[in-house]
Amino acid sequence: MNGKTSEEGELGVKRIAALRLAVGMLGERDAAEWWTSAFLSPTSTSFLAPVFGGNTFQARYHGVLEAARRVHDERIGVGLVFHLFRLPESVEQRLFESVQSGSSDLAKTISSPESAKATLQSFVTQTVAAKSGPALMALPEAIETAGWVSEAASLYSAAFGAGVQCFPYFPSDR
């Protein structure tokens, strides 16, 4: 992350991963039904543990990531845009490493729907009107700073509260 210390960059990556998990859980079929997956439901571990063993958390994370990514891609498009579930490769790599090493901290984010809501709310810094559909966010260079997390959280929170689907995105600078 440009101009940031390693610690600041790691905190930003953890914030993005936590936001992904919170939105992922709140968007699943047992909650808002934005996507039909149930990777973060309480029963998913029973099905995933025999296959993934000690990597069950990572399997749950990547499962909901892919489910949410597909729905976001369908609504926003793929190519010259980024969103919470599809970020530049350099950010995705840091997220992968963070999830591999910090699963126990991140697991608290999805211990219940209430904890997911609390995590989402912890990132909200402004009250915004609920928007339905794709919602343009900050400029592309903001992706590298992770300052956009609060803007995305505010949009997602408003949408979940209003019962509409919102898909915040960035235009690509490429």
N, CA, C and O of each residue as an XYZ file, in Angstrom:
696
protein
N       0.849     -1.164      0.000
C       0.000      0.000      0.000
C       0.892      1.222      0.000
O       1.717      1.424      0.891
N       0.707      1.997     -0.985
C       1.598      3.114     -1.276
C       1.774      4.050     -0.092
O       0.803      4.586      0.442
N       3.041      4.244      0.318
C       3.353      5.201      1.351
C       2.934      4.788      2.745
O       3.059      5.587      3.673
N       2.458      3.618      2.928
C       1.992      3.160      4.227
C       3.014      2.219      4.835
O       3.735      1.521      4.121
N       3.071      2.206      6.152
C       3.947      1.251      6.809
C       3.357     -0.137      6.654
O       2.182     -0.287      6.319
N       4.164     -1.140      6.896
C       3.704     -2.517      6.783
C       2.542     -2.790      7.735
O       1.591     -3.487      7.382
N       2.628     -2.240      8.932
C       1.567     -2.449      9.924
C       0.257     -1.810      9.478
O      -0.803     -2.420      9.619
N       0.312     -0.580      8.935
C      -0.885      0.080      8.436
C      -1.480     -0.696      7.276
O      -2.699     -0.839      7.177
N      -0.615     -1.199      6.392
C      -1.089     -1.984      5.257
C      -1.762     -3.266      5.700
O      -2.787     -3.656      5.143
N      -1.194     -3.924      6.698
C      -1.775     -5.171      7.212
C      -3.126     -4.906      7.868
O      -4.054     -5.700      7.718
N      -3.242     -3.790      8.596
C      -4.513     -3.439      9.209
C      -5.570     -3.204      8.136
O      -6.713     -3.634      8.290
N      -5.202     -2.530      7.054
C      -6.137     -2.295      5.959
C      -6.603     -3.593      5.319
O      -7.781     -3.741      4.992
N      -5.684     -4.530      5.141
C      -6.026     -5.825      4.553
C      -6.963     -6.591      5.484
O      -7.919     -7.213      5.020
N      -6.706     -6.554      6.769
C      -7.584     -7.241      7.733
C      -8.974     -6.610      7.740
O      -9.975     -7.311      7.885
N      -9.034     -5.306      7.585
C     -10.335     -4.625      7.520
C     -11.116     -5.078      6.288
O     -12.320     -5.323      6.366
N     -10.430     -5.187      5.158
C     -11.093     -5.637      3.933
C     -11.591     -7.068      4.104
O     -12.728     -7.372      3.744
N     -10.753     -7.951      4.648
C     -11.154     -9.350      4.852
C     -12.349     -9.436      5.805
O     -13.279    -10.205      5.563
N     -12.328     -8.653      6.882
C     -13.438     -8.661      7.836
C     -14.716     -8.138      7.178
O     -15.799     -8.677      7.408
N     -14.592     -7.088      6.359
C     -15.767     -6.558      5.664
C     -16.305     -7.596      4.685
O     -17.518     -7.777      4.585
N     -15.421     -8.279      3.961
C     -15.861     -9.334      3.049
C     -16.665    -10.395      3.799
O     -17.730    -10.812      3.345
N     -16.154    -10.821      4.933
C     -16.841    -11.853      5.703
C     -18.187    -11.362      6.226
O     -19.181    -12.085      6.151
N     -18.228    -10.150      6.752
C     -19.483     -9.614      7.284
C     -20.534     -9.488      6.185
O     -21.664     -9.952      6.343
N     -20.158     -8.859      5.071
C     -21.101     -8.697      3.956
C     -21.444    -10.074      3.383
O     -22.593    -10.338      3.029
N     -20.432    -10.952      3.295
C     -20.673    -12.303      2.791
C     -21.725    -13.027      3.594
O     -22.639    -13.628      3.030
N     -21.603    -12.974      4.920
C     -22.576    -13.658      5.774
C     -23.956    -13.009      5.672
O     -24.964    -13.707      5.561
N     -24.001    -11.696      5.708
C     -25.286    -10.996      5.670
C     -25.972    -11.108      4.314
O     -27.183    -10.904      4.221
N     -25.231    -11.426      3.272
C     -25.815    -11.579      1.938
C     -26.225    -13.000      1.602
O     -26.845    -13.233      0.565
N     -25.887    -13.967      2.469
C     -26.197    -15.364      2.166
C     -27.688    -15.673      2.295
O     -28.472    -14.851      2.770
N     -28.057    -16.873      1.863
C     -29.473    -17.252      1.770
C     -30.196    -17.258      3.115
O     -31.417    -17.101      3.147
N     -29.481    -17.433      4.221
C     -30.120    -17.410      5.540
C     -30.352    -15.995      6.056
O     -30.954    -15.811      7.114
N     -29.880    -14.999      5.318
C     -30.024    -13.602      5.743
C     -30.755    -12.822      4.646
O     -31.966    -12.974      4.484
N     -30.040    -12.000      3.901
C     -30.666    -11.126      2.897
C     -30.926    -11.811      1.556
O     -31.661    -11.275      0.726
N     -30.345    -12.964      1.336
C     -30.527    -13.734      0.095
C     -30.039    -13.015     -1.154
O     -30.682    -13.085     -2.202
N     -28.914    -12.329     -1.051
C     -28.319    -11.727     -2.238
C     -27.654    -12.803     -3.072
O     -27.626    -12.699     -4.299
N     -27.120    -13.830     -2.438
C     -26.549    -14.993     -3.115
C     -27.068    -16.230     -2.406
O     -27.460    -16.171     -1.240
N     -27.069    -17.344     -3.110
C     -27.733    -18.551     -2.604
C     -26.836    -19.457     -1.766
O     -27.270    -20.530     -1.346
N     -25.630    -19.055     -1.523
C     -24.714    -19.910     -0.759
C     -25.044    -19.898      0.730
O     -25.793    -19.051      1.217
N     -24.459    -20.867      1.438
C     -24.591    -20.945      2.895
C     -23.247    -21.349      3.502
O     -23.203    -22.096      4.480
N     -22.156    -20.855      2.921
C     -20.818    -21.208      3.393
C     -20.551    -20.727      4.811
O     -19.739    -21.321      5.520
N     -21.219    -19.665      5.233
C     -20.959    -19.116      6.559
C     -22.053    -19.455      7.563
O     -22.078    -18.908      8.665
N     -22.950    -20.350      7.189
C     -23.986    -20.782      8.127
C     -23.354    -21.671      9.202
O     -22.291    -22.252      8.981
N     -23.998    -21.776     10.352
C     -23.440    -22.590     11.433
C     -23.238    -24.062     11.057
O     -22.356    -24.724     11.604
N     -24.040    -24.571     10.139
C     -23.933    -25.985      9.773
C     -22.893    -26.277      8.692
O     -22.575    -27.440      8.445
N     -22.363    -25.243      8.046
C     -21.434    -25.483      6.939
C     -20.166    -26.202      7.374
O     -19.600    -26.976      6.602
N     -19.716    -25.959      8.586
C     -18.498    -26.612      9.079
C     -18.663    -28.123      9.093
O     -17.715    -28.853      8.803
N     -19.844    -28.594      9.423
C     -20.093    -30.042      9.451
C     -19.856    -30.681      8.091
O     -19.361    -31.804      8.001
N     -20.207    -29.972      7.052
C     -20.039    -30.506      5.701
C     -18.629    -30.308      5.155
O     -18.128    -31.138      4.397
N     -17.995    -29.213      5.541
C     -16.681    -28.891      4.995
C     -15.525    -29.540      5.748
O     -14.496    -29.847      5.145
N     -15.673    -29.750      7.036
C     -14.575    -30.282      7.854
C     -14.037    -31.624      7.371
O     -12.820    -31.804      7.362
N     -14.880    -32.577      6.967
C     -14.323    -33.855      6.509
C     -13.434    -33.716      5.268
O     -12.526    -34.521      5.062
N     -13.689    -32.722      4.463
C     -12.913    -32.531      3.238
C     -11.710    -31.615      3.474
O     -10.612    -31.894      2.994
N     -11.919    -30.520      4.215
C     -10.882    -29.504      4.361
C     -10.140    -29.546      5.692
O      -9.118    -28.877      5.844
N     -10.629    -30.312      6.647
C      -9.946    -30.463      7.932
C      -9.654    -29.133      8.588
O     -10.561    -28.335      8.826
N      -8.374    -28.894      8.883
C      -7.948    -27.677      9.556
C      -8.070    -26.423      8.712
O      -7.864    -25.320      9.216
N      -8.398    -26.568      7.450
C      -8.547    -25.413      6.556
C     -10.017    -25.070      6.301
O     -10.347    -24.429      5.303
N     -10.887    -25.497      7.199
C     -12.315    -25.267      7.010
C     -12.646    -23.782      6.945
O     -13.463    -23.366      6.123
N     -12.027    -22.984      7.796
C     -12.311    -21.541      7.768
C     -11.953    -20.960      6.408
O     -12.730    -20.194      5.838
N     -10.784    -21.317      5.884
C     -10.368    -20.795      4.583
C     -11.339    -21.240      3.486
O     -11.635    -20.473      2.570
N     -11.834    -22.475      3.579
C     -12.798    -22.964      2.590
C     -14.098    -22.161      2.666
O     -14.680    -21.822      1.636
N     -14.547    -21.861      3.869
C     -15.758    -21.066      4.045
C     -15.553    -19.658      3.462
O     -16.417    -19.136      2.757
N     -14.399    -19.057      3.769
C     -14.081    -17.718      3.268
C     -14.073    -17.705      1.740
O     -14.715    -16.857      1.119
N     -13.356    -18.632      1.146
C     -13.246    -18.636     -0.317
C     -14.572    -19.003     -0.987
O     -14.866    -18.533     -2.087
N     -15.366    -19.836     -0.328
C     -16.680    -20.177     -0.876
C     -17.598    -18.975     -0.953
O     -18.198    -18.707     -1.994
N     -17.707    -18.248      0.158
C     -18.580    -17.072      0.152
C     -18.000    -15.975     -0.726
O     -18.746    -15.222     -1.352
N     -16.678    -15.877     -0.778
C     -16.030    -14.902     -1.659
C     -16.444    -15.147     -3.106
O     -16.811    -14.210     -3.816
N     -16.387    -16.386     -3.538
C     -16.745    -16.707     -4.925
C     -18.237    -16.484     -5.191
O     -18.606    -15.964     -6.244
N     -19.096    -16.873     -4.243
C     -20.541    -16.668     -4.417
C     -20.863    -15.179     -4.548
O     -21.610    -14.774     -5.440
N     -20.294    -14.369     -3.654
C     -20.545    -12.924     -3.688
C     -19.917    -12.289     -4.928
O     -20.499    -11.380     -5.521
N     -18.751    -12.755     -5.316
C     -18.061    -12.221     -6.502
C     -18.923    -12.427     -7.739
O     -19.068    -11.518     -8.557
N     -19.488    -13.604     -7.876
C     -20.308    -13.884     -9.058
C     -21.517    -12.962     -9.149
O     -21.835    -12.448    -10.222
N     -22.184    -12.756     -8.026
C     -23.362    -11.883     -8.037
C     -22.948    -10.438     -8.318
O     -23.596     -9.752     -9.108
N     -21.885     -9.976     -7.685
C     -21.399     -8.622     -7.951
C     -21.011     -8.476     -9.427
O     -21.366     -7.486    -10.065
N     -20.285     -9.457     -9.969
C     -19.875     -9.397    -11.375
C     -21.080     -9.357    -12.311
O     -21.065     -8.635    -13.309
N     -22.120    -10.124    -11.999
C     -23.331    -10.120    -12.828
C     -23.997     -8.752    -12.826
O     -24.497     -8.300    -13.856
N     -24.006     -8.098    -11.682
C     -24.701     -6.818    -11.557
C     -23.865     -5.629    -12.010
O     -24.406     -4.651    -12.526
N     -22.538     -5.706    -11.820
C     -21.667     -4.580    -12.136
C     -20.975     -4.768    -13.483
O     -20.818     -3.823    -14.255
N     -20.569     -5.993    -13.746
C     -19.775     -6.291    -14.932
C     -18.343     -6.606    -14.533
O     -17.921     -6.347    -13.406
N     -17.615     -7.164    -15.473
C     -16.216     -7.529    -15.233
C     -15.368     -6.789    -16.249
O     -15.765     -6.627    -17.403
N     -14.225     -6.350    -15.827
C     -13.334     -5.699    -16.772
C     -12.729     -4.443    -16.204
O     -11.673     -4.485    -15.573
N     -13.377     -3.346    -16.418
C     -12.800     -2.072    -16.026
C     -13.339     -1.571    -14.684
O     -13.407     -0.364    -14.450
N     -13.720     -2.498    -13.808
C     -14.222     -2.139    -12.479
C     -13.667     -3.094    -11.425
O     -13.273     -4.222    -11.724
N     -13.647     -2.615    -10.199
C     -13.297     -3.431     -9.041
C     -14.405     -3.272     -8.014
O     -15.131     -2.279     -8.019
N     -14.529     -4.257     -7.134
C     -15.491     -4.178     -6.034
C     -14.937     -4.974     -4.864
O     -13.869     -5.577     -4.970
N     -15.655     -4.978     -3.757
C     -15.191     -5.623     -2.532
C     -14.735     -7.053     -2.765
O     -13.798     -7.510     -2.111
N     -15.364     -7.760     -3.668
C     -15.061     -9.173     -3.874
C     -14.190     -9.439     -5.107
O     -13.901    -10.591     -5.429
N     -13.779     -8.381     -5.787
C     -12.839     -8.493     -6.907
C     -11.954     -7.245     -6.898
O     -12.342     -6.184     -7.388
N     -10.768     -7.400     -6.335
C      -9.832     -6.284     -6.195
C      -8.600     -6.542     -7.048
O      -8.436     -7.650     -7.558
N      -7.731     -5.553     -7.219
C      -6.508     -5.783     -8.001
C      -5.698     -6.958     -7.434
O      -5.744     -7.237     -6.236
N      -4.976     -7.619     -8.293
C      -4.245     -8.836     -7.922
C      -3.318     -8.627     -6.725
O      -3.219     -9.505     -5.867
N      -2.642     -7.487     -6.654
C      -1.731     -7.241     -5.527
C      -2.486     -7.217     -4.196
O      -1.982     -7.714     -3.189
N      -3.683     -6.646     -4.187
C      -4.496     -6.602     -2.975
C      -5.036     -7.997     -2.674
O      -5.045     -8.425     -1.520
N      -5.483     -8.702     -3.707
C      -5.998    -10.065     -3.517
C      -4.928    -10.976     -2.914
O      -5.231    -11.812     -2.063
N      -3.694    -10.817     -3.348
C      -2.613    -11.648     -2.810
C      -2.401    -11.366     -1.322
O      -2.220    -12.290     -0.530
N      -2.425    -10.094     -0.951
C      -2.268     -9.742      0.463
C      -3.451    -10.251      1.279
O      -3.280    -10.677      2.421
N      -4.641    -10.209      0.704
C      -5.821    -10.739      1.394
C      -5.698    -12.242      1.605
O      -6.007    -12.746      2.684
N      -5.251    -12.955      0.584
C      -5.072    -14.407      0.692
C      -4.126    -14.730      1.841
O      -4.422    -15.588      2.673
N      -2.995    -14.045      1.885
C      -2.005    -14.292      2.936
C      -2.556    -13.949      4.316
O      -2.288    -14.660      5.285
N      -3.316    -12.878      4.409
C      -3.885    -12.465      5.682
C      -4.904    -13.485      6.191
O      -4.933    -13.795      7.382
N      -5.725    -13.998      5.305
C      -6.731    -14.991      5.704
C      -6.048    -16.284      6.135
O      -6.486    -16.931      7.086
N      -4.985    -16.659      5.443
C      -4.265    -17.881      5.813
C      -3.661    -17.758      7.216
O      -3.646    -18.729      7.972
N      -3.172    -16.583      7.559
C      -2.473    -16.427      8.831
C      -3.353    -15.922      9.973
O      -3.004    -16.112     11.138
N      -4.475    -15.289      9.671
C      -5.275    -14.686     10.739
C      -6.677    -15.213     10.854
O      -7.587    -14.464     11.209
N      -6.882    -16.490     10.562
C      -8.240    -17.006     10.553
C      -8.941    -16.967     11.896
O     -10.155    -16.768     11.941
N      -8.219    -17.149     12.991
C      -8.901    -17.176     14.284
C      -9.489    -15.808     14.616
O     -10.598    -15.731     15.146
N      -8.770    -14.728     14.317
C      -9.315    -13.387     14.545
C     -10.493    -13.109     13.620
O     -11.504    -12.549     14.044
N     -10.360    -13.496     12.372
C     -11.419    -13.246     11.404
C     -12.661    -14.093     11.670
O     -13.774    -13.672     11.354
N     -12.485    -15.274     12.244
C     -13.625    -16.156     12.518
C     -14.622    -15.497     13.469
O     -15.816    -15.792     13.413
N     -14.147    -14.617     14.331
C     -15.046    -13.910     15.255
C     -16.041    -13.039     14.489
O     -17.153    -12.793     14.957
N     -15.635    -12.581     13.324
C     -16.483    -11.741     12.482
C     -17.767    -12.459     12.100
O     -18.817    -11.831     11.961
N     -17.687    -13.761     11.930
C     -18.839    -14.522     11.449
C     -19.327    -15.545     12.466
O     -19.926    -16.552     12.087
N     -19.082    -15.306     13.739
C     -19.546    -16.256     14.749
C     -21.067    -16.266     14.856
O     -21.652    -17.234     15.342
N     -21.705    -15.192     14.404
C     -23.170    -15.110     14.387
C     -23.572    -13.964     13.459
O     -22.746    -13.116     13.124
N     -24.841    -13.939     13.044
C     -25.286    -12.802     12.233
C     -25.129    -11.473     12.988
O     -24.844    -10.441     12.381
N     -25.313    -11.508     14.289
C     -25.155    -10.292     15.097
C     -23.709     -9.790     15.055
O     -23.463     -8.587     14.970
N     -22.751    -10.732     15.117
C     -21.347    -10.304     15.062
C     -21.003     -9.766     13.670
O     -20.200     -8.842     13.543
N     -21.603    -10.338     12.638
C     -21.386     -9.821     11.281
C     -21.949     -8.407     11.162
O     -21.310     -7.530     10.580
N     -23.146     -8.183     11.714
C     -23.735     -6.835     11.691
C     -22.881     -5.859     12.485
O     -22.670     -4.723     12.060
N     -22.389     -6.300     13.637
C     -21.542     -5.430     14.465
C     -20.246     -5.089     13.742
O     -19.779     -3.952     13.809
N     -19.664     -6.063     13.052
C     -18.444     -5.805     12.291
C     -18.724     -4.798     11.184
O     -17.970     -3.841     11.008
N     -19.796     -5.007     10.443
C     -20.165     -4.076      9.381
C     -20.357     -2.676      9.957
O     -19.842     -1.702      9.407
N     -21.089     -2.571     11.055
C     -21.352     -1.268     11.670
C     -20.076     -0.601     12.176
O     -19.980      0.626     12.188
N     -19.097     -1.402     12.593
C     -17.854     -0.828     13.112
C     -17.070     -0.086     12.024
O     -16.225      0.753     12.333
N     -17.345     -0.389     10.769
C     -16.660      0.276      9.662
C     -17.438      1.469      9.116
O     -16.882      2.285      8.380
N     -18.717      1.579      9.469
C     -19.566      2.661      8.969
C     -19.172      3.970      9.648
O     -19.126      4.052     10.875
N     -18.891      4.978      8.851
C     -18.515      6.278      9.402
C     -19.484      7.384      9.007
O     -19.387      8.510      9.496
N     -20.420      7.057      8.119
C     -21.376      8.062      7.693
C     -22.705      7.412      7.374
O     -22.760      6.253      6.966
N     -23.770      8.164      7.563
C     -25.093      7.679      7.206
C     -25.335      8.050      5.754
O     -25.200      9.210      5.363
N     -25.694      7.051      4.964
C     -25.972      7.297      3.547
C     -27.349      6.747      3.214
O     -27.876      5.882      3.913
N     -27.909      7.255      2.153
C     -29.189      6.741      1.669
C     -28.949      5.394      1.004
O     -27.938      5.194      0.331
N     -29.879      4.482      1.198
C     -29.769      3.171      0.568
C     -29.891      3.332     -0.940
O     -30.762      4.045     -1.439
N     -29.002      2.655     -1.652
C     -29.022      2.668     -3.107
C     -29.255      1.249     -3.585
O     -28.706      0.299     -3.027
N     -30.061      1.106     -4.607
C     -30.325     -0.199     -5.185
C     -29.521     -0.346     -6.466
O     -29.533      0.541     -7.320
N     -28.822     -1.472     -6.599
C     -28.043     -1.728     -7.792
C     -26.599     -1.278     -7.638
O     -26.140     -1.026     -6.524
N     -25.877     -1.174     -8.759
C     -24.478     -0.723     -8.707
C     -24.372      0.694     -8.154
O     -25.191      1.557     -8.470
N     -23.350      0.928     -7.320
C     -23.144      2.253     -6.726
C     -21.675      2.634     -6.879
O     -20.796      1.995     -6.299
N     -21.416      3.675     -7.662
C     -20.052      4.147     -7.884
C     -19.481      4.724     -6.597
O     -20.117      5.531     -5.919
N     -18.259      4.290     -6.274
C     -17.573      4.798     -5.077
C     -16.440      5.721     -5.497
O     -16.520      6.399     -6.521
N     -15.388      5.738     -4.696
C     -14.240      6.627     -4.843
C     -13.460      6.375     -6.129
O     -13.781      5.488     -6.920
N     -12.447      7.173     -6.302
C     -11.563      7.034     -7.459
C     -10.725      5.765     -7.352
O     -10.519      5.266     -6.245
N     -10.237      5.228     -8.469
C      -9.497      3.968     -8.465
C      -8.286      3.940     -7.535
O      -7.991      2.899     -6.947
N      -7.584      5.055     -7.392
C      -6.388      5.055     -6.550
C      -6.725      4.818     -5.075
O      -5.837      4.476     -4.294
N      -7.976      4.993     -4.685
C      -8.383      4.765     -3.301
C      -8.293      3.290     -2.918
O      -8.229      2.968     -1.732
N      -8.288      2.393     -3.896
C      -8.213      0.958     -3.607
C      -6.966      0.632     -2.818
O      -7.013     -0.188     -1.902
N      -5.871      1.246     -3.147
C      -4.605      0.945     -2.484
C      -4.524      1.477     -1.066
O      -3.656      1.043     -0.308
N      -5.386      2.394     -0.678
C      -5.311      2.969      0.661
C      -6.223      2.273      1.664
O      -6.026      2.427      2.869
N      -7.194      1.530      1.216
C      -8.197      0.865      2.045
C      -9.056      1.863      2.819
O      -9.811      1.468      3.707
N      -8.948      3.140      2.493
C      -9.826      4.131      3.101
C     -11.258      4.006      2.599
O     -12.183      4.544      3.207
N     -11.435      3.314      1.518
C     -12.749      3.117      0.914
C     -13.616      2.140      1.710
O     -14.821      2.049      1.475
N     -13.017      1.419      2.640
C     -13.754      0.392      3.395
C     -14.963      1.004      4.099
O     -16.042      0.412      4.093
N     -14.801      2.176      4.701
C     -15.929      2.788      5.410
C     -17.025      3.229      4.444
O     -18.208      3.143      4.771
N     -16.641      3.700      3.260
C     -17.648      4.086      2.274
C     -18.444      2.862      1.825
O     -19.672      2.910      1.749
N     -17.750      1.776      1.530
C     -18.430      0.542      1.120
C     -19.309      0.019      2.249
O     -20.447     -0.387      2.014
N     -18.788      0.027      3.471
C     -19.560     -0.462      4.620
C     -20.829      0.358      4.805
O     -21.890     -0.191      5.103
N     -20.721      1.664      4.631
C     -21.897      2.526      4.768
C     -22.958      2.185      3.728
O     -24.148      2.136      4.039
N     -22.525      1.951      2.498
C     -23.472      1.597      1.431
C     -24.109      0.232      1.673
O     -25.321      0.074      1.526
N     -23.294     -0.753      2.042
C     -23.840     -2.086      2.323
C     -24.800     -2.045      3.515
O     -25.876     -2.641      3.463
N     -24.423     -1.354      4.570
C     -25.257     -1.275      5.762
C     -26.619     -0.655      5.451
O     -27.656     -1.165      5.874
N     -26.600      0.438      4.714
C     -27.854      1.099      4.326
C     -28.715      0.163      3.481
O     -29.933      0.113      3.652
N     -28.090     -0.570      2.578
C     -28.844     -1.486      1.703
C     -29.456     -2.635      2.502
O     -30.631     -2.956      2.327
N     -28.661     -3.256      3.381
C     -29.214     -4.337      4.202
C     -30.368     -3.820      5.058
O     -31.380     -4.503      5.216
N     -30.218     -2.615      5.609
C     -31.263     -2.028      6.445
C     -32.545     -1.746      5.679
O     -33.641     -1.875      6.223
N     -32.408     -1.361      4.417
C     -33.572     -1.008      3.589
C     -34.131     -2.204      2.822
O     -35.195     -2.110      2.211
N     -33.415     -3.324      2.855
C     -33.892     -4.504      2.135
C     -33.687     -4.433      0.631
O     -34.437     -5.045     -0.128
N     -32.674     -3.687      0.195
C     -32.349     -3.615     -1.224
C     -30.935     -4.145     -1.445
O     -30.141     -4.232     -0.509
N     -30.634     -4.495     -2.681
C     -29.292     -4.963     -3.023
C     -28.478     -3.812     -3.586
O     -28.906     -3.124     -4.513
N     -27.293     -3.610     -3.010
C     -26.398     -2.551     -3.445
C     -25.037     -3.159     -3.738
O     -24.559     -4.010     -2.988
N     -24.412     -2.728     -4.822
C     -23.132     -3.283     -5.246
C     -22.124     -2.154     -5.484
O     -21.948     -1.710     -6.618
N     -21.459     -1.688     -4.410
C     -20.478     -0.614     -4.556
C     -19.310     -1.064     -5.436
O     -18.866     -2.209     -5.353
N     -18.820     -0.154     -6.276
C     -17.697     -0.495     -7.164
C     -16.837      0.726     -7.429
O     -17.239      1.866     -7.197
N     -15.615      0.441     -7.933
C     -14.648      1.460     -8.346
C     -14.437      1.322     -9.847
O     -14.463      0.209    -10.374
N     -14.229      2.429    -10.538
C     -13.766      2.303    -11.916
C     -12.275      1.939    -11.882
O     -11.556      2.337    -10.965
N     -11.828      1.202    -12.860
C     -10.414      0.856    -12.947
C      -9.650      2.005    -13.583
O     -10.185      2.726    -14.425
N      -8.396      2.171    -13.177
C      -7.594      3.216    -13.798
C      -6.746      2.649    -14.932
O      -5.878      3.339    -15.466
N      -6.994      1.408    -15.293
C      -6.200      0.753    -16.342
C      -6.904      0.794    -17.664
O      -6.381      0.290    -18.657
